[in-house]
Amino acid sequence: MGVALLLMACDHDAPPPALKVQLGATFPLLHLEDLQGKAVDTSELRGKPWVLNVWATWCPPCRKELPSLQRMQALLKDDGVVVLGMAVDDDAHRVREYLIDRAIQFMSYRDPQMRVANEVLGVRMYPATFIVDRNGVLSLIVEGEREWDRGVTLGRVRQVLGLTSTR
């Protein structure tokens, strides 16, 4: 029995589990912790386009892409786009220090028990990024590392958010 379960767990041909959020659907209200441990939610983002990046300090691709998210925030801030990070680390101090050391200044939250990542979003890999339009509709899901501040990726973000400027 144990060997059968192990073999099933290693089945590389099995499809990945489905995300719990769907493109074109209203993105759920998220209940998170700020970096000081205070409970917050995403209701303040209503009416704004936003980008949620789910990451961790222990994830090399996550760490690599954070600076490009910071640069994208600077490029799109005049269009009202808000970038926020949700670290799944359980150590708030480590997250704060990591962000300070790398001058990452976009809004950052924590999901220390990974409840939002697992139960609400169904994150399958890190980093995972969710692009939500000003109507609260999930417009794009990107799994894996990207350079967010240039080329095709930035163009796609502008497109799905209906941004026409090329600043």
Beta strands, then each sheet from edge to edge (+ up, - down):
strand 1: 31-34
strand 2: 39-41
strand 3: 50-55
strand 4: 82-87
strand 5: 107-110
strand 6: 128-132
strand 7: 138-143
sheet 1: 2+ 1- 5+ 4+ 3+ 6- 7+
end
